[in-house]
Amino acid sequence: MDASKVAWRRIAGDTASGELYQTSLITALLQGVYDGEMEFVEVMRHGDFGLGTFNGLDGEMVAAEGEFYQLHSDGTATPVRPDQKTPFAAVTHFVPQQELRVTATVSRNDLLPIIAWAAQKNLFTAVQIEGLFQEVRTRTVAKQTRPYPPLTEAAGDDAENIVRLTKGTLVGFLSPDYAQGFQVAGFHLHFLSEDKTVGGHMLDFIAQDVTIRISPIHRLHVELPTSVAFLNAEMNGSDVNRAIQQAEG
């Protein structure tokens, strides 16, 4: 599929999707800073769409249309309690600007380049992909105990889950190359089934009859933790790119 010949439909004006509100940094997770100070009740004030994780690295978070879910290491999903805390989350108020319908069967390698071609390469882009997933392969980190290992070690024990013939949604962001370490450069997407019972960090997928909605983000707001673990973490590693790629799969 030639990305340059795909016809996106504009569904809103030229305004951006608000701001990307983020607590902490991906580089802090790489160094094992898994306990945050912010409750999800505060995160929810700043966005209805996004992703993240939980204290102790207890699974993944996905949010769409104002509903927040915790994705567990066994592949199941449960609603997030407002009093749960997070060491990393990134959310926005999602106002899609462009939409694309693809009826053919497509893989991750087919679809993501089409989205990247339509996005502004030096802006953050909120990405939502809805459809029938013939197969989606996910991985979700299990809760860690102190002393916390680095993220590359924690993610190495993740069990992969495969969901087949399920309607659902991929939610997340396409981040610029310069954002590596602040965020995950490139695509970072979490899956949630339509019935809100299963999900995880997306590794690969095959889907059909998908609707893609995207929106650029022009403004960033970052809340940095003041915990001893964050303040003392060594976040100046020279191989951040390799470590993130290893942790993200």
N, C-alpha and C positions, 0 to 999 in steps of 0.2 A: 504494500500500500504506500503510494507516494504522498508523503506528508504535505508537500507543497500544493497538491491538487485537492486536498480535503477541504470541504466548504463548512466552516464553522458558522453558527448562527449567533449574532449578537442579541442578548436577551436583557441587557440593561445599558445604562448610560456609561460615561467614561470615568465615573468615580471608582475608586479602589474599594477593596473589601475591608475598609477600616484599617485597624492596625494588627500586627502580629504581637500578641502579648505572651511573653515567655518568662518562666521562672528557671533560673540557673542556666547551665551550659552543658552541651554534650561532653565537652572535655572534662567536666567535673564527674560525670558518670563514668568516663573512662578510668578515672582515678579512684573509683569506689566510693564516691560521695553519694550514698544512697538514702540518706535521711534528710528530708527537707522540713522547712518550718511552715510552709503555706498549706492551708486547708483548701479542699476543692470548692468549698462555698465561696472562697475568694476568686479562684480560677474561673468559676462559672459566671461571675460578674463581668468578666472581660471577654467572653466569647461563647459561642454555641457550637463550635466546630473545631476539632483539632485532635491532638494525640499527646501521649506522655506516659508516665509510669507512676509507681507508688512507692512509699517508704519501704526500705528493705528490698527494693527492686521486685516487688510482689506483683508481677504481671505487667500488662500493658493497659493503657487507657485509650479509648476512642470516643469521640463526641461528634454527633451529627444531629442537626435540627434541635439542639438544646438538650439532647439526651446523652448522658455520660455513662459509659460502661467500663467495667474492669474485666480484662481478658486474662484468664488464668492459664497456668502452664499446661493444664489438661485440655485446653482448647475451649472451655466453657466461658460464658459471659454472664456477669451479674451487674445490676445497677450500682453506680458509685454512691457512697454515702457522703453527704456534704462535709462531715467531720474527718474524713480520711485525708491524709497528707501526701504531698508529692515532692520528690527531689528534682523533678523536671517535668514541665508541661508547656505546650505551645498551643494557643487557641486564637481564634479570630471570630468576628461576627461575619458569617459567610453570606455574601451577596454576589452570586455568580454573574459574570459578565458575558461569557461565551458558552455555547452549548454545541455538542456534536453527538449525533446518533450514528452508531455503527451496528448494522444488523448481522454482519458476517461474524464467523467465529474467529477470534483474535487471541493471541498470546500476549504476555507481558512485553516481549521483544517487538511485537507488532504495534502495540498501542502506545507505550510510553514515549517513543520517539515522535509520534504524532502530536502528543501533548506538549513535549518540549519544543517542537517547532513553532507551535502557536503561542507559547509563553514568551515573555520578555526575559532574556537570559540573565539580566542583572537585577531583576526584582524577585521577590518571593512570590510564589503562586499557590493559592489554595486549590486543591484538586479533589473532586468527588467523582467516582466511577460507580454507577449503578447498573446491574444487569443480572443475567443468569450465568452463574459461574459453573461451568462443567467441572472444573477442578480449581481449587485454590490451596496452595501450600503455605502454611504459616508456621511460625516458631515464636514461642513466648517464654521469656525467662521465668524461672522459678524463684520464689522468695529466698533471699540470701540471709545468712547469719553472720554476726561479727566474729572475728575480724573480716570485714568485707574484702573479697577479692576484686581485682580490676575487672572492668566490664568484659574484656576479651576472654577472661577465664570463666566468668559467670555465664556468659552467653554460650560457651562451649558445651555446657551440659544441657542446653535447651532440647526438649523433645519436639520433633516436627509433627504437625498434624495436617492431614489432608481432608478437605471437605469437598464433596462432589455433588453436582446437580442441586445447587443451592442458590436461591436469589439472595443478593446481599449488596453491600456497598463497601468500596474502598475509600478511605478518608485520609487526607494528609497534605503534605506540602512538597513542592518542587523548589529547592533552595539553590541560590547561585553558588558557583565554585568557591567564591571568596568567603562563603559562610561556613566552610568546613571547620568543625570544632565548636563554633557558636551553635550551629544546627548540624544536620546531616546534609552535606552537599548532594544535589541530585534529588531523587525521589525518596520519600519516607512515607509509607502508606500502611495503615492498619485496616483489617477487614472485620466487618460485623455482618452476620447473617440477617436477613429481613425479619426473622422471628426473634432476633436479639438473644439467641441462646449460645452461639458459637462465634469465635473470632480469634484474631491474633495478628502478629506482625507479619505482613505479607512478604513472602519470598518469591513466589511465582504464581501464575494463574493462566487459565484458558477460559474465555468467556464468550458469550454471544448476546446479541441484541442489547448492547450497552449504551448508556447515555452518560456522557462526560460533561461535567460543568467545571469551569475554572474561573478564577478571579485573581488579578494582580493585587499585591499588597505593597503599599508605599511607606508605611510607617511601622517602626519597631519600638516596643517597650519591653525592657528587660529588667526583672527584679533579681538582683544577685543576693544569694544567701549570706548571712553573717555568722554561720556556724563555724566552730573551730576547724571541723573537717574541711569545709570549703576554703576558709582563709589560709589553711596550711597546705592545701593540695598543690602538687607540682603539675601545672597545666601548660608547660612550655616544651613538651616533647616534640622532637623533630619528625616523628613518624605518626602524627595524628591521623593522616589520611589512611594509612594501612590499618591502624587500629580500629578506626570506625568501620571500614569496609569489612574487617574480620568480625566485628561485633554485630553488624547489621545483616550479614549474610548476603 
